[in-house]
Amino acid sequence: MEKNKLIIAKIILILFSIVFFFSLYQIIVWCLDNSATNRMIDELQDIASIRDVTVSTTTEVLDRTRYYDEALLSVDFTNLLEKNGDVIGWIQIPGTNINYPFVQYSNNSYYLTHSFDKSYNLAGWLFLDYRNEIDPIDMNTIIYAHGRVDGTMFGSLKNVLEKEWLDKEKYIIKISTLTYNYMFEIFSAYHIPTTNDYLTTNFSSKSEYEEFLKKIKNRSMIRLNTKVTTENKIITLSTCYNNYEKMVVHGKLIKQEKRY
């Protein structure tokens, strides 16, 4: 009997050790990935030339809202393209940490495990859905990224659900691409059990698009009173809220300007 107890105790100790060292390994990998990601963010923000562009006669106003006079974002991609030819745009959201370039690959899995410089990194990077066109944009343009707990990538996207953000921030998403500068007004934000029903990029009819817009607007957990119709193109930002849910933000295109 004592011998059996000793064997069981040894087995438990071995299992505990395996769990402990595996958890320690994961923590170390997370810290290393996090450190590398922060260095990459700092480097890219240093080498990118970012400026605001005021509304002019060349600006196409698609929806005259309260943000009519808000400056567009314009980015010089020369240095970024030298570092990664997959880069196709830059995204910025007031009141969040989101101020990064984004890329596009031939699938939606590569940049889940690779950083901007294509090094293996579980923090991944921001990427456009491989089905999307960006210049000009589709009816529903989708950008993905991991929701990192340290707030990097789309980790701070959930800020838009907070009262503090709603009270003081502008409900906009600024995007600069190689040939256009865009501005979107947020009209819906929510977290939802994991689904892909908001990830349709194009629609076969106006009625199908209308039903889609109604569905995603009704899901919003914040009241923005922003009207969206089938005449509007939209952007969708998607990330993890937790292990079982997605955090989603939608915005409608309100103005654009072709870069010359």
LOPABA-573605 format. One record per residue (C-alpha): residue number from 1; x, z, y. Coordinates in nm, 3 decimals, always signed. Last residue first. Layout:
N
<pt nr="NUM" x="X" z="Z" y="Y"/>
...
# end
This chain:
260
<pt nr="260" x="-0.125" z="-5.592" y="+6.238"/>
<pt nr="259" x="-0.320" z="-5.313" y="+6.071"/>
<pt nr="258" x="-0.689" z="-5.364" y="+6.014"/>
<pt nr="257" x="-0.903" z="-5.087" y="+6.156"/>
<pt nr="256" x="-1.176" z="-4.892" y="+5.988"/>
<pt nr="255" x="-1.472" z="-4.677" y="+6.079"/>
<pt nr="254" x="-1.747" z="-4.463" y="+5.927"/>
<pt nr="253" x="-1.677" z="-4.490" y="+5.554"/>
<pt nr="252" x="-1.885" z="-4.229" y="+5.372"/>
<pt nr="251" x="-1.732" z="-3.920" y="+5.213"/>
<pt nr="250" x="-1.767" z="-3.758" y="+4.871"/>
<pt nr="249" x="-1.597" z="-3.442" y="+4.742"/>
<pt nr="248" x="-1.582" z="-3.336" y="+4.378"/>
<pt nr="247" x="-1.446" z="-3.028" y="+4.200"/>
<pt nr="246" x="-1.473" z="-3.068" y="+3.825"/>
<pt nr="245" x="-1.572" z="-2.799" y="+3.578"/>
<pt nr="244" x="-1.473" z="-2.659" y="+3.240"/>
<pt nr="243" x="-1.111" z="-2.552" y="+3.272"/>
<pt nr="242" x="-1.152" z="-2.473" y="+3.642"/>
<pt nr="241" x="-1.229" z="-2.671" y="+3.958"/>
<pt nr="240" x="-1.037" z="-2.974" y="+3.831"/>
<pt nr="239" x="-1.003" z="-3.273" y="+4.063"/>
<pt nr="238" x="-1.202" z="-3.564" y="+4.201"/>
<pt nr="237" x="-1.211" z="-3.721" y="+4.546"/>
<pt nr="236" x="-1.479" z="-3.987" y="+4.596"/>
<pt nr="235" x="-1.481" z="-4.236" y="+4.884"/>
<pt nr="234" x="-1.788" z="-4.419" y="+5.004"/>
<pt nr="233" x="-1.909" z="-4.758" y="+5.128"/>
<pt nr="232" x="-2.218" z="-4.730" y="+5.345"/>
<pt nr="231" x="-2.497" z="-4.988" y="+5.369"/>
<pt nr="230" x="-2.664" z="-4.829" y="+5.066"/>
<pt nr="229" x="-2.734" z="-4.528" y="+5.284"/>
<pt nr="228" x="-2.571" z="-4.197" y="+5.380"/>
<pt nr="227" x="-2.702" z="-3.951" y="+5.636"/>
<pt nr="226" x="-2.496" z="-3.642" y="+5.705"/>
<pt nr="225" x="-2.699" z="-3.323" y="+5.728"/>
<pt nr="224" x="-2.387" z="-3.128" y="+5.621"/>
<pt nr="223" x="-2.541" z="-2.859" y="+5.405"/>
<pt nr="222" x="-2.292" z="-2.740" y="+5.146"/>
<pt nr="221" x="-2.332" z="-2.717" y="+4.769"/>
<pt nr="220" x="-2.387" z="-3.091" y="+4.743"/>
<pt nr="219" x="-2.558" z="-3.208" y="+4.425"/>
<pt nr="218" x="-2.839" z="-3.381" y="+4.613"/>
<pt nr="217" x="-2.584" z="-3.612" y="+4.778"/>
<pt nr="216" x="-2.440" z="-3.715" y="+4.441"/>
<pt nr="215" x="-2.778" z="-3.805" y="+4.294"/>
<pt nr="214" x="-2.918" z="-3.980" y="+4.603"/>
<pt nr="213" x="-2.605" z="-4.190" y="+4.632"/>
<pt nr="212" x="-2.630" z="-4.301" y="+4.269"/>
<pt nr="211" x="-2.999" z="-4.380" y="+4.301"/>
<pt nr="210" x="-2.925" z="-4.597" y="+4.606"/>
<pt nr="209" x="-2.640" z="-4.771" y="+4.425"/>
<pt nr="208" x="-2.869" z="-4.868" y="+4.139"/>
<pt nr="207" x="-3.131" z="-4.986" y="+4.388"/>
<pt nr="206" x="-2.875" z="-5.198" y="+4.572"/>
<pt nr="205" x="-2.784" z="-5.373" y="+4.249"/>
<pt nr="204" x="-2.505" z="-5.415" y="+3.994"/>
<pt nr="203" x="-2.292" z="-5.132" y="+4.127"/>
<pt nr="202" x="-1.919" z="-5.082" y="+4.173"/>
<pt nr="201" x="-1.675" z="-4.793" y="+4.126"/>
<pt nr="200" x="-1.874" z="-4.564" y="+3.897"/>
<pt nr="199" x="-1.702" z="-4.225" y="+3.874"/>
<pt nr="198" x="-1.992" z="-3.994" y="+3.961"/>
<pt nr="197" x="-2.132" z="-3.995" y="+3.605"/>
<pt nr="196" x="-1.796" z="-3.893" y="+3.459"/>
<pt nr="195" x="-1.884" z="-3.536" y="+3.363"/>
<pt nr="194" x="-1.711" z="-3.198" y="+3.355"/>
<pt nr="193" x="-1.947" z="-2.918" y="+3.452"/>
<pt nr="192" x="-1.999" z="-2.943" y="+3.831"/>
<pt nr="191" x="-1.828" z="-2.840" y="+4.150"/>
<pt nr="190" x="-1.968" z="-2.957" y="+4.481"/>
<pt nr="189" x="-1.909" z="-3.144" y="+4.804"/>
<pt nr="188" x="-2.132" z="-3.402" y="+4.974"/>
<pt nr="187" x="-2.146" z="-3.588" y="+5.306"/>
<pt nr="186" x="-1.783" z="-3.599" y="+5.418"/>
<pt nr="185" x="-1.719" z="-3.850" y="+5.697"/>
<pt nr="184" x="-1.465" z="-4.119" y="+5.615"/>
<pt nr="183" x="-1.194" z="-4.276" y="+5.830"/>
<pt nr="182" x="-0.988" z="-4.579" y="+5.734"/>
<pt nr="181" x="-0.662" z="-4.744" y="+5.845"/>
<pt nr="180" x="-0.602" z="-5.081" y="+5.683"/>
<pt nr="179" x="-0.321" z="-5.309" y="+5.560"/>
<pt nr="178" x="-0.072" z="-5.094" y="+5.368"/>
<pt nr="177" x="-0.312" z="-4.803" y="+5.352"/>
<pt nr="176" x="-0.398" z="-4.515" y="+5.585"/>
<pt nr="175" x="-0.668" z="-4.267" y="+5.490"/>
<pt nr="174" x="-0.836" z="-3.998" y="+5.696"/>
<pt nr="173" x="-1.104" z="-3.775" y="+5.543"/>
<pt nr="172" x="-1.350" z="-3.606" y="+5.775"/>
<pt nr="171" x="-1.572" z="-3.300" y="+5.807"/>
<pt nr="170" x="-1.396" z="-3.163" y="+6.113"/>
<pt nr="169" x="-1.309" z="-2.798" y="+6.060"/>
<pt nr="168" x="-1.420" z="-2.473" y="+6.225"/>
<pt nr="167" x="-1.737" z="-2.334" y="+6.075"/>
<pt nr="166" x="-1.742" z="-2.538" y="+5.754"/>
<pt nr="165" x="-1.386" z="-2.437" y="+5.670"/>
<pt nr="164" x="-1.463" z="-2.068" y="+5.723"/>
<pt nr="163" x="-1.783" z="-2.102" y="+5.522"/>
<pt nr="162" x="-1.587" z="-2.218" y="+5.218"/>
<pt nr="161" x="-1.692" z="-2.519" y="+5.011"/>
<pt nr="160" x="-1.448" z="-2.750" y="+5.189"/>
<pt nr="159" x="-1.163" z="-2.524" y="+5.081"/>
<pt nr="158" x="-1.220" z="-2.648" y="+4.723"/>
<pt nr="157" x="-0.986" z="-2.938" y="+4.804"/>
<pt nr="156" x="-0.697" z="-2.691" y="+4.833"/>
<pt nr="155" x="-0.561" z="-2.756" y="+4.483"/>
<pt nr="154" x="-0.590" z="-3.132" y="+4.529"/>
<pt nr="153" x="-0.209" z="-3.180" y="+4.513"/>
<pt nr="152" x="-0.067" z="-2.842" y="+4.615"/>
<pt nr="151" x="-0.277" z="-2.526" y="+4.660"/>
<pt nr="150" x="-0.067" z="-2.294" y="+4.441"/>
<pt nr="149" x="-0.342" z="-2.306" y="+4.177"/>
<pt nr="148" x="-0.293" z="-2.682" y="+4.138"/>
<pt nr="147" x="-0.611" z="-2.891" y="+4.134"/>
<pt nr="146" x="-0.468" z="-3.200" y="+3.969"/>
<pt nr="145" x="-0.522" z="-3.531" y="+4.143"/>
<pt nr="144" x="-0.774" z="-3.814" y="+4.151"/>
<pt nr="143" x="-0.879" z="-4.073" y="+4.410"/>
<pt nr="142" x="-1.194" z="-4.283" y="+4.371"/>
<pt nr="141" x="-1.322" z="-4.565" y="+4.595"/>
<pt nr="140" x="-1.695" z="-4.622" y="+4.558"/>
<pt nr="139" x="-1.834" z="-4.938" y="+4.718"/>
<pt nr="138" x="-1.489" z="-5.094" y="+4.692"/>
<pt nr="137" x="-1.221" z="-5.085" y="+4.963"/>
<pt nr="136" x="-1.072" z="-5.379" y="+5.150"/>
<pt nr="135" x="-0.787" z="-5.339" y="+5.093"/>
<pt nr="134" x="-0.809" z="-5.057" y="+4.836"/>
<pt nr="133" x="-0.929" z="-5.225" y="+4.518"/>
<pt nr="132" x="-1.039" z="-4.988" y="+4.246"/>
<pt nr="131" x="-1.031" z="-5.014" y="+3.868"/>
<pt nr="130" x="-0.697" z="-4.829" y="+3.839"/>
<pt nr="129" x="-0.853" z="-4.524" y="+4.006"/>
<pt nr="128" x="-0.629" z="-4.424" y="+4.296"/>
<pt nr="127" x="-0.362" z="-4.164" y="+4.233"/>
<pt nr="126" x="-0.247" z="-3.827" y="+4.363"/>
<pt nr="125" x="+0.050" z="-3.690" y="+4.166"/>
<pt nr="124" x="+0.129" z="-3.510" y="+3.844"/>
<pt nr="123" x="+0.177" z="-3.132" y="+3.833"/>
<pt nr="122" x="+0.280" z="-3.179" y="+3.470"/>
<pt nr="121" x="+0.602" z="-3.344" y="+3.585"/>
<pt nr="120" x="+0.795" z="-3.626" y="+3.420"/>
<pt nr="119" x="+0.986" z="-3.812" y="+3.693"/>
<pt nr="118" x="+0.804" z="-4.112" y="+3.836"/>
<pt nr="117" x="+0.931" z="-4.047" y="+4.191"/>
<pt nr="116" x="+0.577" z="-3.954" y="+4.296"/>
<pt nr="115" x="+0.544" z="-3.710" y="+4.007"/>
<pt nr="114" x="+0.443" z="-3.793" y="+3.653"/>
<pt nr="113" x="+0.206" z="-3.622" y="+3.409"/>
<pt nr="112" x="-0.139" z="-3.704" y="+3.544"/>
<pt nr="111" x="+0.027" z="-4.000" y="+3.712"/>
<pt nr="110" x="+0.032" z="-4.199" y="+3.388"/>
<pt nr="109" x="-0.326" z="-4.126" y="+3.278"/>
<pt nr="108" x="-0.559" z="-4.332" y="+3.496"/>
<pt nr="107" x="-0.421" z="-4.672" y="+3.394"/>
<pt nr="106" x="-0.244" z="-4.972" y="+3.549"/>
<pt nr="105" x="-0.099" z="-4.751" y="+3.822"/>
<pt nr="104" x="-0.201" z="-4.663" y="+4.177"/>
<pt nr="103" x="-0.031" z="-4.429" y="+4.424"/>
<pt nr="102" x="-0.117" z="-4.170" y="+4.686"/>
<pt nr="101" x="+0.081" z="-4.047" y="+4.985"/>
<pt nr="100" x="+0.021" z="-3.690" y="+5.090"/>
<pt nr="99" x="-0.146" z="-3.467" y="+5.349"/>
<pt nr="98" x="-0.389" z="-3.252" y="+5.152"/>
<pt nr="97" x="-0.303" z="-2.891" y="+5.233"/>
<pt nr="96" x="-0.658" z="-2.836" y="+5.358"/>
<pt nr="95" x="-0.828" z="-2.769" y="+5.692"/>
<pt nr="94" x="-0.819" z="-3.131" y="+5.803"/>
<pt nr="93" x="-0.799" z="-3.386" y="+5.519"/>
<pt nr="92" x="-0.513" z="-3.640" y="+5.504"/>
<pt nr="91" x="-0.461" z="-3.929" y="+5.262"/>
<pt nr="90" x="-0.179" z="-4.184" y="+5.250"/>
<pt nr="89" x="-0.193" z="-4.522" y="+5.079"/>
<pt nr="88" x="-0.070" z="-4.781" y="+4.831"/>
<pt nr="87" x="+0.238" z="-4.628" y="+4.666"/>
<pt nr="86" x="+0.322" z="-4.797" y="+4.336"/>
<pt nr="85" x="+0.649" z="-4.940" y="+4.471"/>
<pt nr="84" x="+0.802" z="-4.592" y="+4.470"/>
<pt nr="83" x="+1.104" z="-4.475" y="+4.672"/>
<pt nr="82" x="+1.152" z="-4.796" y="+4.867"/>
<pt nr="81" x="+0.776" z="-4.809" y="+4.917"/>
<pt nr="80" x="+0.784" z="-4.464" y="+5.080"/>
<pt nr="79" x="+1.057" z="-4.567" y="+5.322"/>
<pt nr="78" x="+0.860" z="-4.868" y="+5.449"/>
<pt nr="77" x="+0.515" z="-4.706" y="+5.435"/>
<pt nr="76" x="+0.466" z="-4.657" y="+5.811"/>
<pt nr="75" x="+0.150" z="-4.447" y="+5.831"/>
<pt nr="74" x="-0.153" z="-4.470" y="+6.061"/>
<pt nr="73" x="-0.427" z="-4.208" y="+6.080"/>
<pt nr="72" x="-0.736" z="-4.280" y="+6.290"/>
<pt nr="71" x="-0.816" z="-4.082" y="+6.604"/>
<pt nr="70" x="-1.160" z="-3.921" y="+6.643"/>
<pt nr="69" x="-1.370" z="-4.090" y="+6.912"/>
<pt nr="68" x="-1.661" z="-4.185" y="+6.684"/>
<pt nr="67" x="-1.645" z="-3.855" y="+6.498"/>
<pt nr="66" x="-1.995" z="-3.747" y="+6.605"/>
<pt nr="65" x="-2.126" z="-4.055" y="+6.423"/>
<pt nr="64" x="-2.148" z="-4.428" y="+6.495"/>
<pt nr="63" x="-2.138" z="-4.582" y="+6.148"/>
<pt nr="62" x="-1.938" z="-4.895" y="+6.080"/>
<pt nr="61" x="-1.712" z="-4.883" y="+6.385"/>
<pt nr="60" x="-1.456" z="-5.163" y="+6.350"/>
<pt nr="59" x="-1.151" z="-5.068" y="+6.556"/>
<pt nr="58" x="-0.985" z="-5.366" y="+6.724"/>
<pt nr="57" x="-1.130" z="-5.277" y="+7.065"/>
<pt nr="56" x="-0.962" z="-4.940" y="+7.042"/>
<pt nr="55" x="-1.011" z="-4.597" y="+6.883"/>
<pt nr="54" x="-0.696" z="-4.389" y="+6.905"/>
<pt nr="53" x="-0.420" z="-4.414" y="+6.647"/>
<pt nr="52" x="-0.258" z="-4.095" y="+6.521"/>
<pt nr="51" x="+0.094" z="-4.109" y="+6.380"/>
<pt nr="50" x="+0.283" z="-4.071" y="+6.055"/>
<pt nr="49" x="+0.635" z="-4.203" y="+5.985"/>
<pt nr="48" x="+0.714" z="-4.100" y="+5.630"/>
<pt nr="47" x="+1.066" z="-3.979" y="+5.545"/>
<pt nr="46" x="+1.010" z="-3.610" y="+5.619"/>
<pt nr="45" x="+0.662" z="-3.590" y="+5.467"/>
<pt nr="44" x="+0.801" z="-3.751" y="+5.155"/>
<pt nr="43" x="+1.089" z="-3.506" y="+5.126"/>
<pt nr="42" x="+0.874" z="-3.198" y="+5.180"/>
<pt nr="41" x="+0.621" z="-3.314" y="+4.920"/>
<pt nr="40" x="+0.898" z="-3.391" y="+4.669"/>
<pt nr="39" x="+1.055" z="-3.049" y="+4.716"/>
<pt nr="38" x="+0.716" z="-2.887" y="+4.665"/>
<pt nr="37" x="+0.661" z="-3.089" y="+4.348"/>
<pt nr="36" x="+1.001" z="-2.995" y="+4.205"/>
<pt nr="35" x="+0.933" z="-2.625" y="+4.263"/>
<pt nr="34" x="+0.589" z="-2.649" y="+4.106"/>
<pt nr="33" x="+0.720" z="-2.836" y="+3.804"/>
<pt nr="32" x="+0.991" z="-2.571" y="+3.754"/>
<pt nr="31" x="+0.741" z="-2.288" y="+3.799"/>
<pt nr="30" x="+0.493" z="-2.446" y="+3.559"/>
<pt nr="29" x="+0.765" z="-2.508" y="+3.299"/>
<pt nr="28" x="+0.880" z="-2.143" y="+3.324"/>
<pt nr="27" x="+0.524" z="-2.015" y="+3.291"/>
<pt nr="26" x="+0.462" z="-2.240" y="+2.991"/>
<pt nr="25" x="+0.780" z="-2.117" y="+2.822"/>
<pt nr="24" x="+0.682" z="-1.755" y="+2.882"/>
<pt nr="23" x="+0.343" z="-1.822" y="+2.726"/>
<pt nr="22" x="+0.512" z="-1.979" y="+2.421"/>
<pt nr="21" x="+0.753" z="-1.686" y="+2.404"/>
<pt nr="20" x="+0.473" z="-1.429" y="+2.409"/>
<pt nr="19" x="+0.247" z="-1.616" y="+2.167"/>
<pt nr="18" x="+0.529" z="-1.660" y="+1.917"/>
<pt nr="17" x="+0.636" z="-1.298" y="+1.957"/>
<pt nr="16" x="+0.283" z="-1.173" y="+1.899"/>
<pt nr="15" x="+0.257" z="-1.386" y="+1.586"/>
<pt nr="14" x="+0.588" z="-1.248" y="+1.457"/>
<pt nr="13" x="+0.484" z="-0.891" y="+1.534"/>
<pt nr="12" x="+0.149" z="-0.941" y="+1.361"/>
<pt nr="11" x="+0.326" z="-1.082" y="+1.056"/>
<pt nr="10" x="+0.571" z="-0.790" y="+1.054"/>
<pt nr="9" x="+0.285" z="-0.538" y="+1.074"/>
<pt nr="8" x="+0.105" z="-0.714" y="+0.789"/>
<pt nr="7" x="+0.419" z="-0.697" y="+0.575"/>
<pt nr="6" x="+0.467" z="-0.328" y="+0.656"/>
<pt nr="5" x="+0.107" z="-0.253" y="+0.571"/>
<pt nr="4" x="+0.147" z="-0.433" y="+0.239"/>
<pt nr="3" x="+0.457" z="-0.226" y="+0.160"/>
<pt nr="2" x="+0.276" z="+0.094" y="+0.245"/>
<pt nr="1" x="+0.000" z="+0.000" y="+0.000"/>
# end
